[in-house]
Every structure is written in structure tokens, then in C-alpha cells.
Amino acid sequence: MSLLAENRILAAPLAGISNSVYRRWARKFGAGMVFTEMASAEGIRRNDSRTLDLLRFDELERPIFAQIFDDDHIAIRDAAKIIEELGFDGVDLNFGCPAKKVVNKGAGSAILRDMPRALDIVEAALKVVNIPVSVKMRSGWNEGDETAIEMIENINSMGVAFVTLHPRSREKFFKGKSDWSLIAKAVKTAEMPVVGNGDIESGADAVEMIEKTGCSAVMIGRASMGNPWIFDEVSAAIEGREMPEPPSNFEIIEVCRKYIRELIEYHGERNGTNLAKKQIVWFTSGMPNCKRLRTEVFSAKRKEQIFSAIDGFSKDLVEIENINIDETKAVKCR
């Protein structure tokens, strides 16, 4: 497999989530490659501070690709150069984002509606950098659209390092099931490695995708939110190792506490505290009495209040365990 990844498991670029803290924890738990959040190529070339902040990374995160988007090949060209100068291991071109603010400017999954423009963008990036260039895309714009297969046919001879296919149309967003048969079709069409993405929630799912499609690697996105253990589970399943024991609620809380501390240290108290709130919800989803924790966390203004809420929740869990309350009968968040 001619990927830079250390194994066959990639942590997906997730807008607003896959910051440096997320990426470090993903690598710690077994992800073989990570990606930055999607960054605007125009913002990069204009030296926009908020955009460049998305490109901060630690050496512990390698191998790491920077993912960029734009509808203009000149902006992509200039941004790709800067990404190489910043020391990234590769550039990933986003042809898959379904968000309105992205597709309304003709970028993300909207690029799939303009094949000449898409190919200009790929060529522009490949011409100016010596690091690998990859492409992440959806199946197409409308349901039943297989533009991704046409795209792969067109870029086969261009020198793209690998492609990642999320086999949902833009029309579907994240609804329903992704069509893994399209990944299998992409594998047969592509002359480069194909990474499968979509609906992998367990080690068994990852193995099934590889067996059914022949993809070189899998990319995990939403299932990793508040659950870095998924990377270890998938790694064990793919490598045929003994499956790790699932973490206890108390292990989850401890990792959550450390994760939140790093998030606040990295982003500062104001931004870090705001980002911490949704992370705490994800980490503790399904735990007993988490509804009260959610209420306390979302009313918190300072980091001390965040950690106080986590500590109180942790003590409640200890009490529940000590008196042997059946957690399946406790109030759970959905």
C-alpha cells in the first residue's frame, strides 16, 4: 500500500473537531495518519490568522496531511506551496464537503459538478509541490450520481497519491447508509490506493468494508467523536489481534478530563471551554445521569466550572458503582 500511513486506519478531517488535540489522541490510540480540519485555500494564501491557526500541528501527529478547499485552481496552487513550506507530509483536496457555505461558492462537493475545474485544481496542486497530493470526494451531487468514478478515471495518470471515497451523494449529506459497492467500483477503476470512508463504527465494520470492497485503508470520522478507542479496536480487528477490552465509564471520564485540559491549554480558556462542551457530551453519551452533566457543562463560563462538573459527575459514577445500581436502568442520554 503506497500510503504514508503507518497502518490502514486514517482519522478523517472533521470541521470544528480535528484540531491538534484530536489528532494527537487519534495517533495515540492507533490512527496511522491524520488530517487537519478543512482549511480555505484562499484564506491560506491571504495569510488569514484564523485559517492559518487550523494548520498548527505537533511533530507527534505525523504523518499529517493538510486538507484544503476552493473552487479556484490558483488559490489551491498557492495554498499547496505554503502547506509544503509549513512541513506537512501531504496535501488533501476536498471535493466532498456538503456544507452550504462551501458548496455555494462552488467548492467542496460542488466541484464534482464541474469536471474541468476539478481537474484544473488537482493539476495545479500536483505541479507545485513535491509532497503527496490526495483527493477526498463524495460519490457525486445527486443520489445515483457516480461522478467520483469518472473523476478517478481522469486523475489516474496524473500522479495523485491516493483517493478517499465517501460513497454518499451531496444530496444525502449524512443520511441513510453509504453505498460501499461504489468503493469496490472505485478500487477496480483506480490505479492508486483507495481509502474507504463511511459508516465504520466498529472493528467488524472496518474488516467488512475491506473484505467487500478491496480498499487499501479505511477512514474513520464521526465514530471517533468522544471515542478515540475506536482506532485501537479497528487496528486490532484488521491486524487479527485480540480485541481490546472496551473502556469503563471511569476510564472514559479520565481520558475526557485529560482531553479537555489539553483542549483548553491549546485554544485558550474562552475558545477551549466552548469546544470542550460538545466533547464532554460525546465522551459521556449513554452514561448514567449524563443529562445533569450536560446541563451544568452548557451553563459553564469558565474552565473551573467545566472541571467541577466533570469531577461531580465522576463522583456520582463511583457512588453508582459502589451501590451496584444497574446502569441499564439509569437515565441515559440519546
C-alpha positions as CSV (number, residue, x, y, z in Angstrom):
1,M,0.0,0.0,0.0
2,S,1.7,3.2,-1.2
3,L,0.3,5.4,1.5
4,L,2.4,7.2,4.1
5,A,0.1,5.9,6.8
6,E,1.7,3.7,9.5
7,N,-1.3,1.3,9.2
8,R,-4.6,1.0,7.3
9,I,-6.5,3.4,9.6
10,L,-6.9,7.1,8.9
11,A,-8.6,9.7,11.1
12,A,-10.9,11.8,9.0
13,P,-10.7,15.6,8.7
14,L,-13.7,16.9,10.7
15,A,-14.7,20.5,10.6
16,G,-14.5,22.1,14.1
17,I,-13.2,18.9,15.6
18,S,-10.0,17.5,14.2
19,N,-7.7,20.1,15.7
20,S,-4.2,19.2,17.0
21,V,-5.6,17.8,20.3
22,Y,-8.0,15.5,18.5
23,R,-5.2,14.4,16.1
24,R,-2.7,13.7,18.9
25,W,-5.3,11.5,20.7
26,A,-6.2,9.7,17.5
27,R,-2.5,8.9,16.9
28,K,-2.1,7.8,20.5
29,F,-4.9,5.3,20.1
30,G,-3.7,3.9,16.8
31,A,-4.7,6.1,13.8
32,G,-2.0,5.7,11.2
33,M,-2.5,9.1,9.6
34,V,-4.3,12.3,10.5
35,F,-5.6,15.3,8.6
36,T,-6.2,18.9,9.6
37,E,-9.7,20.4,9.6
38,M,-10.7,21.6,6.1
39,A,-9.0,25.0,5.5
40,S,-9.8,27.6,2.9
41,A,-7.0,27.8,0.3
42,E,-7.9,31.5,-0.2
43,G,-7.5,32.1,3.5
44,I,-4.1,30.4,3.5
45,R,-2.8,32.5,0.5
46,R,-4.1,35.7,2.1
47,N,-2.3,34.8,5.4
48,D,-5.6,34.9,7.3
49,S,-4.8,34.2,11.0
50,R,-7.9,32.1,11.7
51,T,-7.2,29.9,8.7
52,L,-3.5,29.5,9.5
53,D,-4.4,28.6,13.1
54,L,-6.1,25.4,11.6
55,L,-2.7,24.4,10.3
56,R,-0.8,24.4,13.6
57,F,0.5,20.9,14.3
58,D,2.8,18.9,16.5
59,E,5.5,16.5,15.4
60,L,3.7,13.8,17.3
61,E,0.9,14.0,14.8
62,R,2.9,12.8,11.8
63,P,2.1,11.6,9.2
64,I,-0.2,14.5,8.7
65,F,-1.9,15.9,5.6
66,A,-3.4,19.4,5.4
67,Q,-6.9,19.4,3.8
68,I,-7.8,22.4,1.7
69,F,-10.8,23.5,-0.4
70,D,-11.5,26.2,-3.0
71,D,-13.1,26.5,-6.5
72,D,-10.1,28.4,-7.9
73,H,-7.0,26.5,-9.0
74,I,-4.8,29.5,-8.5
75,A,-5.8,29.7,-4.8
76,I,-5.2,25.9,-4.5
77,R,-1.8,26.2,-6.2
78,D,-0.6,29.0,-3.8
79,A,-2.0,27.3,-0.7
80,A,-0.4,24.0,-1.6
81,K,3.0,25.7,-1.8
82,I,2.5,27.2,1.6
83,I,1.4,23.8,3.1
84,E,4.6,22.2,1.8
85,E,6.7,25.1,3.3
86,L,5.0,24.5,6.6
87,G,6.3,21.0,6.7
88,F,3.2,18.9,6.1
89,D,3.5,15.4,4.8
90,G,0.9,15.9,2.1
91,V,-2.0,18.0,0.7
92,D,-5.5,16.7,0.6
93,L,-8.0,18.3,-1.7
94,N,-11.6,18.4,-0.5
95,F,-14.2,17.5,-3.2
96,G,-16.7,16.2,-0.7
97,C,-17.8,18.8,1.9
98,P,-21.7,19.2,1.6
99,A,-22.0,22.3,3.8
100,K,-24.0,25.1,2.1
101,K,-21.4,27.8,2.8
102,V,-18.8,25.7,0.9
103,V,-20.9,24.5,-2.0
104,N,-22.4,27.9,-2.6
105,K,-19.0,29.1,-3.7
106,G,-18.6,26.2,-6.0
107,A,-16.2,24.3,-3.7
108,G,-16.4,21.0,-1.8
109,S,-18.8,18.5,-3.3
110,A,-20.0,21.2,-5.8
111,I,-16.7,20.7,-7.6
112,L,-17.9,17.3,-8.8
113,R,-20.4,19.2,-11.0
114,D,-17.6,20.9,-12.9
115,M,-15.1,18.2,-14.0
116,P,-12.8,20.5,-16.0
117,R,-12.5,22.8,-13.0
118,A,-11.9,19.9,-10.6
119,L,-9.1,18.5,-12.9
120,D,-7.5,22.0,-13.1
121,I,-7.4,22.1,-9.3
122,V,-5.8,18.7,-9.0
123,E,-3.2,19.5,-11.7
124,A,-2.4,22.9,-10.0
125,A,-1.6,21.3,-6.7
126,L,0.5,18.5,-8.3
127,K,2.6,20.8,-10.3
128,V,3.9,23.0,-7.5
129,V,4.6,20.5,-4.6
130,N,6.9,17.6,-4.1
131,I,4.9,16.1,-1.3
132,P,2.0,13.7,-2.0
133,V,-1.4,15.1,-3.1
134,S,-4.6,13.2,-2.3
135,V,-8.3,13.7,-3.1
136,K,-11.3,13.2,-0.8
137,M,-14.6,13.1,-2.5
138,R,-18.3,12.0,-2.3
139,S,-19.9,9.8,-4.9
140,G,-21.5,12.8,-6.7
141,W,-24.0,15.6,-6.3
142,N,-27.3,13.7,-6.6
143,E,-28.4,10.3,-5.5
144,G,-27.4,7.7,-8.1
145,D,-24.6,10.0,-9.4
146,E,-21.3,8.2,-9.8
147,T,-19.1,11.2,-10.8
148,A,-16.5,10.0,-8.4
149,I,-15.8,7.1,-10.7
150,E,-15.4,9.4,-13.6
151,M,-13.1,11.6,-11.5
152,I,-10.9,8.7,-10.7
153,E,-10.6,7.7,-14.3
154,N,-9.5,11.2,-15.2
155,I,-6.9,11.5,-12.4
156,N,-5.4,8.0,-12.7
157,S,-2.5,9.2,-14.8
158,M,-1.9,12.5,-13.0
159,G,0.1,11.3,-10.0
160,V,-2.4,11.5,-7.2
161,A,-1.1,9.6,-4.2
162,F,-4.5,8.1,-3.1
163,V,-8.2,8.9,-3.2
164,T,-10.7,8.7,-0.3
165,L,-14.3,8.0,-1.2
166,H,-17.3,8.6,1.0
167,P,-20.0,6.9,-1.1
168,R,-22.9,9.3,-0.3
169,S,-24.1,12.0,-2.6
170,R,-24.1,15.6,-1.5
171,E,-27.9,15.3,-1.6
172,K,-27.8,12.7,1.2
173,F,-25.5,14.6,3.5
174,F,-25.1,12.0,6.3
175,K,-28.5,10.4,6.0
176,G,-29.1,6.7,5.3
177,K,-26.3,4.2,4.6
178,S,-23.3,4.8,2.4
179,D,-23.0,2.6,-0.7
180,W,-19.9,0.5,-0.2
181,S,-20.4,-1.0,-3.7
182,L,-19.1,2.3,-5.1
183,I,-15.9,1.9,-3.1
184,A,-15.5,-1.5,-4.7
185,K,-16.1,0.1,-8.1
186,A,-13.5,2.8,-7.3
187,V,-10.9,0.1,-6.4
188,K,-11.4,-1.6,-9.7
189,T,-11.1,1.8,-11.6
190,A,-8.3,3.4,-9.7
191,E,-4.6,3.0,-10.4
192,M,-3.8,4.5,-7.0
193,P,-4.8,3.3,-3.5
194,V,-8.5,3.9,-2.5
195,V,-9.4,4.7,1.1
196,G,-13.0,3.8,2.1
197,N,-15.0,6.1,4.3
198,G,-18.5,6.0,5.6
199,D,-20.4,4.1,8.4
200,I,-17.4,2.5,10.1
201,E,-18.5,2.3,13.7
202,S,-16.5,-0.8,14.9
203,G,-13.6,-3.1,14.1
204,A,-16.1,-5.5,12.5
205,D,-17.3,-2.7,10.2
206,A,-13.8,-1.9,9.1
207,V,-13.0,-5.5,8.3
208,E,-16.2,-5.9,6.4
209,M,-15.5,-2.8,4.3
210,I,-12.0,-4.1,3.4
211,E,-13.3,-7.5,2.5
212,K,-16.3,-6.3,0.5
213,T,-14.5,-3.5,-1.4
214,G,-10.8,-4.3,-1.5
215,C,-9.9,-0.8,-0.3
216,S,-6.4,-0.2,0.8
217,A,-7.3,1.6,4.0
218,V,-10.3,2.9,6.0
219,M,-11.0,6.4,7.2
220,I,-12.9,6.9,10.5
221,G,-14.8,10.1,11.2
222,R,-18.0,10.6,13.2
223,A,-17.5,7.3,15.2
224,S,-14.3,8.7,16.7
225,M,-16.0,11.8,18.3
226,G,-15.6,11.2,22.0
227,N,-14.3,7.8,21.2
228,P,-10.6,7.6,20.4
229,W,-10.7,3.9,21.4
230,I,-12.3,3.2,18.0
231,F,-8.8,3.4,16.4
232,D,-7.4,0.7,18.7
233,E,-10.4,-1.5,18.1
234,V,-10.2,-1.2,14.3
235,S,-6.5,-1.7,14.3
236,A,-6.9,-4.9,16.3
237,A,-9.6,-6.2,14.0
238,I,-7.7,-5.5,10.8
239,E,-4.5,-7.0,12.2
240,G,-6.2,-10.0,13.6
241,R,-5.1,-9.2,17.2
242,E,-7.1,-9.9,20.3
243,M,-9.8,-7.3,20.6
244,P,-9.1,-4.7,23.4
245,E,-11.4,-4.5,26.4
246,P,-13.9,-1.7,26.0
247,P,-13.1,1.2,28.4
248,S,-15.0,1.5,31.6
249,N,-17.0,4.7,32.3
250,F,-14.3,5.7,34.7
251,E,-11.6,5.3,32.1
252,I,-13.6,7.3,29.7
253,I,-14.1,10.1,32.2
254,E,-10.3,10.2,32.9
255,V,-9.4,10.4,29.2
256,C,-12.2,13.0,28.8
257,R,-10.7,15.1,31.6
258,K,-7.2,15.0,30.1
259,Y,-8.5,15.7,26.6
260,I,-10.4,18.8,27.8
261,R,-7.4,20.1,29.7
262,E,-5.3,19.9,26.6
263,L,-8.1,21.5,24.5
264,I,-8.2,24.5,26.9
265,E,-4.4,24.7,27.0
266,Y,-4.2,24.6,23.2
267,H,-7.1,27.0,22.4
268,G,-7.1,29.2,25.4
269,E,-9.8,29.3,28.1
270,R,-12.6,31.0,26.2
271,N,-12.4,29.0,22.9
272,G,-11.2,25.9,24.7
273,T,-14.1,25.9,27.1
274,N,-16.6,26.3,24.3
275,L,-15.1,23.5,22.3
276,A,-14.9,21.3,25.4
277,K,-18.7,21.3,25.9
278,K,-19.6,19.2,22.8
279,Q,-16.6,16.9,23.5
280,I,-17.9,16.2,27.0
281,V,-21.3,15.4,25.6
282,W,-19.8,12.9,23.1
283,F,-17.5,11.3,25.7
284,T,-20.2,10.7,28.2
285,S,-23.1,9.9,25.9
286,G,-25.1,7.0,27.2
287,M,-23.7,7.1,30.7
288,P,-26.0,7.2,33.8
289,N,-27.2,10.7,34.8
290,C,-25.4,12.4,32.0
291,K,-28.3,14.7,31.4
292,R,-27.4,16.7,34.5
293,L,-23.8,16.9,33.4
294,R,-24.9,18.2,30.1
295,T,-26.9,21.0,31.8
296,E,-24.0,22.0,34.0
297,V,-21.5,22.0,31.2
298,F,-23.5,24.1,28.8
299,S,-24.1,26.7,31.5
300,A,-20.3,26.9,32.4
301,K,-18.4,30.1,31.6
302,R,-15.0,29.2,33.0
303,K,-12.7,26.2,32.9
304,E,-13.1,25.7,36.7
305,Q,-16.8,25.2,36.2
306,I,-16.2,22.7,33.5
307,F,-13.8,20.6,35.6
308,S,-16.1,20.9,38.6
309,A,-18.9,19.5,36.6
310,I,-16.7,16.6,35.4
311,D,-15.5,15.9,38.9
312,G,-19.0,15.8,40.3
313,F,-20.2,13.5,37.6
314,S,-17.2,11.2,38.2
315,K,-18.1,11.0,41.9
316,D,-21.7,10.1,41.0
317,L,-20.4,7.3,38.9
318,V,-18.4,5.9,41.8
319,E,-21.4,6.1,44.0
320,I,-23.5,4.3,41.5
321,E,-20.9,1.5,41.1
322,N,-20.5,1.1,44.8
323,I,-24.2,0.6,45.4
324,N,-24.4,-1.7,42.4
325,I,-27.2,0.2,40.6
326,D,-27.9,-1.4,37.3
327,E,-26.7,1.2,34.8
328,T,-29.1,0.0,32.2
329,K,-32.0,1.2,34.5
330,A,-30.4,4.6,34.9
331,V,-31.4,7.7,32.9
332,K,-29.3,7.8,29.8
333,C,-28.7,10.4,27.1
334,R,-29.6,9.6,23.5
